[in-house]
């Protein structure tokens, strides 16, 4: 390794160790102090650089790519407030367990607390939202310091992808010159001879981290198996953190227990080949509300807390034994009614339990299957007569090709997908930001996810989320990502119709629903995209299919009156309660 100065040596070493640790892409936001890092990644042939003007968009793009691939896409930015714009995505990555690495360039220590331009206190900037924080040593051509740098970088990747995955922050103080300007005597000619391990690293990462798979003991497995045997068992799969989980193992567990599976649309289990021959349910958000039937005696819960409030409440009122499965041993059950925490790998647990139980069809599962069938009959008959927000989610879910990636926004889109996204057997990966459940960065996260796969990408988003992250649309051209953006525009926060504050107007309309009156068609011209208004369900279905099959990015806008859509949801729900 040769370098013109100490900063260039540091940037090259960091970049080299990232690649050795399996990193193949980074997101860079422009800035001066981060020049040595930016130059290093730009010159490395094994790293793809996604350039973003907006740091907040960059961070959510990196979040989405890591969510889709399981591998972090490190972020590089300059010093000062640039790094603070990463914070919303850091919070989401922390709470939804997405691997992330932040390389924030910093002023040297002697400039701290001096009033120096663009100098803020970046130490532990993200607080407890990161798995690990470290200020890197300042650049120097010393053998031990170079080995320390490599070790820190590869350990950061290992921590970010560990159990649980999450963000790691490395603060990188750098002094001038920041450009690759030759500085005489800065790098000894014989550095490679005196410090070969520090300059060249190893064949692979500096430190190889090997993790085992957490598994329950035989006695503990027997205890869980005995609880399940001859019990009314229910499997609940909540939102998953990363790439699609193992569907075959969950299918085997469902078969062995004879249990119905209530699959959140973000769980990775509502859609896929495993759906065709077992009771995977998606209508529970409606048919469990107010329906009197025996509750489960045993519940196996995988993933995070379900999107459906109806399901969460129903489980909270259940007297059955609830097993929460979490490989990190963290508590993700906000109703506080679960009785057991199983700290184990979910796939391993499903396989081990399936091997200990006999396959037994149950009347319990058949009851869910009948309710599910009746529910979709009701819903689909309603879609034929009414085009509303829920039918957009239903149409999108049913129109996706095999394979496809669907990213869904928070607020009403994810709830509509939960209630109206019928399970099917096509290979669809559904992603969303349910860690902190914000509407910030939705477009950027979706485009980041699209950059990590060859699958067609569809984004289902609301108007406020679209407005909130219009900067993210710049990534379509700058990062070469194609998408179909289905924009549900109900002119404000339609979700607030679900809350009691709807009855208090004022202040409901102006302070909660907040109609904006914006025309989004010009945004397509601004970002060189195609725009298509959608008047009805047939037009949505045909235009969506055309968009997915074509090059470029299209915005399909469906405009609704939020109150009318909400009233129709209530009508469908009322009919479900009457017939089930």
JOTAPE-V344295 format. One line per field, one symbol per residue. ss: DSSP state (h for helix, s for strand, l for the rest). psi: psi as a letter, one per 30 degrees, with the letter a starting at -180 (. if undefined). Layout:
BEGIN
ss->???
psi->???
END
This chain:
BEGIN
ss->lllllhhhhhhhhhhhhhhhllllssssslllllhhhhhhhhhllllsssssllhhhhhhhhhhhhhhhllllsssslllhhhhllhhhhhhhhhhlllsssssssllhhhlllllllllllllllhhhllsssslllllllhhhhhhhhhhhhhhhhhhllllllssssssslllllllllllllllllhhhhlhhhhhlllllllllllllllllhhhhhhhhhhhllllssssslllllllllhhhhhhhhhhhllsssslllllllslhhhhhllssllhhhhllllllllllsssssllllllhhhhhhhhllllsssssllllllllllllllssslllhhhhhhhhhllllllllhhhhhhhhhhhhhhhhhhhhhhhlllhhhhhhhhhhhllllssssslllhhhhhhhhhlllslllssssllllllllllhhhhhhhhhhllllssssssshhhhhhlhhhhhhhhhlllllssssssllllhhhhhlhhhhllllhhhhhhlllllllhhhhhhlllsssslllhhhhhhhhhhhhhllllssssssllhhhhhhhhhhhhhhhhhhl
psi->kkkfleeeeeeeeeeeeeefggkgklkkkllefgeeeeeeeffkfgkkkjkkekeeeeeeeeeeeeeeffkkjkkklalbfeffffeeeeeeeefghkkkkkjjlllleffkhfgkkhjljgkhegbgflekkkklkkkkikeeeeeeeeeeeeeeeeefgajllakkkjkjkkllkflhkkjkfejkfgeeefieeeefalialekkkkklkkllleeeeeeeeeeekgljkkkkjakleblkljeeeeeeeeeefgklkjjkfgfgffklffffglijkfgffeffjgkjlklkfkkjklalklejeeeeeeeegkflkkjkkjffgljijffhfkfkjjjlkeeeeeeeeeffkkjjklfeeeeeeeeeeeefeeeeeeeffkjleefeeeeeeffkljllkkkklabeeeeeeeegjkklgljkjklligefhlgkgeeeeeeeeefglfkkkkkjlleeeeefhfeffffeeeghkkljjjjjjghaiffffflffefjjlgeeffeeikfgkjfeffeeeghlkkjkjfleeeeeeeeeeeeflllkkjjkjkljeeeeeeeeeeeeeeeeef.
END
